[in-house]
């Protein structure tokens, strides 16, 4: 990992290691070879510099030289891959499927994992709705092993971090679910060198510290 300030580019990524939105942004940045300074964020103590760049206060935030800011993870992915797409991820895209993940599935995931945030709702109906999406993915994976064919693409990278979060909430239940294609698909992504690279551990960023590069 490069830590020399002279080799750190002007692009800055505010990120949180375990956030699935930040994960997918980092996946695209790394696979595209996009160099940037990585600033790990403690969500309970967000740095002023991040809030000045993006008052919405959620990660990821990509600050480009001279001030432009990209605040949405899928936009970070598309920006990075438009610059350089060595694996052809943009050829294996499905905006509607990604939108379903980010919308109805994410709603079910949040209510399943954090029922106390939603008036102590019953999480099981939300788990059932989440399972419907997993079954849809499983059927697609039966055709080629990835969501848009035989090779990983932006659809896989945009979606699997959220499936990881869903699976980890009750791993015993998830592992027992009848999802013969989704289970190995998720495991392949979790064990990939790319995912292990983007899960680098860093302490929360503080102003004045030596810059840390996103590992490529």
HUWO-V392354 format. One record per pair of residues at least 6 apart in sequence whose C-alpha atoms are under 7 Angstrom apart, sorted by sequence separation. I is the first residue (numbers start at 1). GAP is how many residues later the second one is. D is the distance in Angstrom with one decimal. If there is no record, write none. Layout:
((I;GAP;D) (I;GAP;D))
This chain:
((16;6;6.2) (17;6;6.8) (51;6;5.7) (63;6;4.5) (70;6;6.2) (115;6;5.1) (141;6;5.5) (144;6;4.6) (146;6;5.8) (189;6;6.7) (15;7;5.6) (62;7;5.7) (63;7;6.5) (111;7;6.7) (115;7;6.8) (140;7;5.9) (167;7;5.5) (61;8;7.0) (62;8;5.1) (115;8;6.0) (147;8;6.6) (61;9;5.9) (62;9;6.5) (147;9;6.0) (61;10;4.8) (146;10;6.8) (60;11;6.4) (112;11;4.3) (60;12;6.8) (111;12;6.0) (112;12;6.7) (60;13;6.0) (112;14;5.3) (111;15;6.2) (112;15;5.6) (53;16;6.9) (54;17;7.0) (109;17;7.0) (198;17;7.0) (108;18;4.7) (197;18;6.5) (108;19;6.5) (108;21;6.3) (109;21;6.5) (108;22;5.6) (13;23;6.5) (12;24;5.4) (13;24;6.0) (14;24;6.3) (15;24;6.1) (16;24;5.4) (11;25;4.7) (12;25;4.7) (13;25;5.1) (14;25;4.8) (15;25;5.1) (16;25;5.3) (105;25;5.6) (9;26;6.4) (10;26;6.8) (11;26;6.1) (12;26;6.2) (13;26;5.9) (14;26;6.0) (15;26;5.8) (160;26;6.5) (9;27;5.4) (14;27;6.4) (8;28;6.7) (9;28;6.4) (105;28;6.7) (8;29;6.1) (14;36;6.9) (22;37;6.0) (22;38;4.9) (21;39;6.7) (142;39;5.9) (141;40;5.8) (145;40;6.8) (138;41;6.0) (141;41;6.8) (16;43;6.7) (138;43;5.3) (15;44;5.4) (135;44;6.7) (138;44;5.0) (14;45;6.3) (15;45;5.0) (137;45;6.9) (14;46;5.6) (15;46;6.9) (34;46;6.7) (13;47;6.8) (14;47;5.1) (13;48;5.7) (14;48;6.4) (25;48;5.3) (29;48;6.8) (32;48;6.2) (13;49;4.5) (24;49;6.9) (25;49;6.9) (28;49;5.1) (32;49;5.9) (12;50;5.7) (13;50;6.4) (12;51;5.0) (22;51;6.5) (25;51;5.8) (29;51;5.7) (11;52;5.7) (12;52;6.6) (21;52;5.6) (25;52;5.3) (28;52;6.3) (32;52;5.2) (11;53;4.8) (28;53;6.6) (32;53;5.5) (10;54;6.9) (11;54;5.9) (32;54;6.5) (10;55;5.6) (93;55;6.8) (92;56;5.3) (113;56;6.4) (98;57;6.4) (109;57;6.2) (101;58;6.5) (93;60;6.6) (98;60;6.8) (92;61;4.9) (93;61;5.6) (94;61;5.9) (98;61;6.6) (92;62;6.2) (93;62;5.1) (89;63;7.0) (90;63;6.6) (92;63;6.6) (89;64;4.0) (90;64;6.0) (89;65;4.9) (27;130;6.9) (24;133;5.9) (24;134;5.4) (24;137;6.8) (23;138;6.7) (20;141;4.9) (20;142;5.8) (40;162;6.4) (42;162;5.7) (40;163;6.5) (41;163;5.2) (40;164;4.8) (41;164;6.2) (40;165;5.4) (39;166;5.2) (27;167;7.0) (27;168;6.9) (27;171;6.3) (26;172;5.9) (37;174;6.4) (38;174;5.6) (37;175;5.7) (38;175;5.4) (37;176;4.5) (38;176;5.1) (36;177;5.9) (37;177;5.9) (36;178;5.9) (35;179;6.6) (17;182;6.3) (33;183;6.4) (30;186;5.3) (8;203;6.9) (5;205;6.7) (8;205;6.1) (5;206;6.0) (3;208;6.0) (3;209;5.1) (2;210;6.7) (3;210;6.3) (2;211;5.7) (1;212;6.7) (1;214;5.7))
